[in-house]
Every structure is written in C-alpha cells, then in structure tokens.
C-alpha cells in the first residue's frame, strides 16, 4: 500500500472520530524557470489533526518507510515547542496513539 493510501484511510478514520484533519503541503514555489525552489517546510509532518484544542501532527509512513533527516529535524524542533508528533504506518497505529 502506498503512503497516500494510508494517509487517506487515517484521515477518514480520524474524521469519523471527530477530528478536524488536513494535509500539510510541502511543495516549493515555482521559480519561473524550469524548477522549483526548495520548500522551507520540507520534512513537516504529513497530517495535522485537531480536537478539543489540541493539535496532533502525524508523519505517515509505509511499514518499511524511513523518517528522513529533514523530517527528524522538524520533529525535534516541534518537540522543543511542545508539539505532539507521531510516526504512524496504519489506522491501527492511530487507534493506539489516539485511544479511539
């Protein structure tokens, strides 16, 4: 299963359980030439989920996927600011994290 398929299932599950969920975009802006600028958000977690005043950040991976160095840096910075960040590979992982 692809990461995007896992994301879709997780989003559906969380929405059914009362969370506001959105995809965090990380693409760079167009340069006007042939390429894109590197996004300053490269590595930001894939999904955000909000409920009861708490925002959770989810890095979605396939079961064999690895967290990149950019992602590790983002996670570390977010932890320093008190954010809740989880790496998940399935709806079952989300059930364990969110107890729902």
C-alpha positions, 0 to 999 in steps of 0.5 A, a space after each residue: 500500500 502506498 503512503 497516500 493510501 494510508 494517509 487517506 484511510 487515517 484521515 477518514 478514520 480520524 474524521 469519523 472520530 471527530 477530528 478536524 484533519 488536513 494535509 500539510 503541503 510541502 511543495 516549493 514555489 515555482 521559480 519561473 524557470 524550469 524548477 522549483 525552489 526548495 520548500 522551507 517546510 520540507 520534512 513537516 509532518 504529513 497530517 495535522 489533526 485537531 480536537 478539543 484544542 489540541 493539535 496532533 501532527 502525524 508523519 505517515 509512513 509505509 511499514 518499511 518507510 524511513 523518517 528522513 533527516 529533514 523530517 527528524 529535524 522538524 520533529 525535534 524542533 516541534 518537540 522543543 515547542 511542545 508539539 505532539 508528533 507521531 510516526 504512524 504506518 496504519 489506522 491501527 497505529 492511530 487507534 493506539 496513539 489516539 485511544 479511539 
